[in-house]
Amino acid sequence: MSSPLRRTVASLYWRLSRWRLRTTPAPAEAGLLIGAPHTSNWDFVLMLAIAWKLGIDVRWLGKHTLFAGWRGPVMRAWGGIPVDRRDPSRVVAEVIERVRAGEVFHLVVTPEGTRSGDGWKSGFYRIAREADLPVTLGYVDRTTMTTGLGPTLRLTGDVRADMDRIREFYADKAGVRPALRTEPRLRSEDD
């Protein structure tokens, strides 16, 4: 789908949606977009609507089974990158290869998945640090029925300090299904 058509579809979506788009300006350079709290597959629709409205070229990671059959071309056209979860370390390497090859995009990452758990996955942190990419904090907040993009951060390598800044931003945000929200915490913070 072309950019003008995407913007038109997104504008229509925001006019009809009960959700309100409240966002800082779109990041000027390529980077990572965190989608959190990610508690429902509806978050995917909201993130695409945000990206298309703001004209952001996004890529997102999805389990490889989403790309089977007729869905494959659609998912790839919407920016999807298939991931075989049996080899998650390969995902980080593949994204870094794309960035180093000169591909410019914003990678949408949902580090908590759609199920509650004991913290966030660290892939977004490793990608941001290894590829020297800024991280923009995207959000969904059911309590206010708002969604959008928050601040853009440069991760310092001090995992605990970086995650404290991220936790502070998400502290008052609830996902579409608040009971499934996961605290923004990486296992490596305790190392």
Secondary structure, DSSP 4 states (H G I P E B T S, - for coil): --HHHHHHHHHHHHHH-SSEE--PPPPSS-EEEEEES--STHHHHHHHHHHHHHT--EEEEEEGGGGSTTHHHHHHHTTEEEE-TTSHHHHHHHHHHHHHTT---EEEE-TTTTS--SS--SHHHHHHHHHT--EEEEEEETTTTEEEEEEEE---S-HHHHHHHHHHHHTT---SSGGG------GGGG-
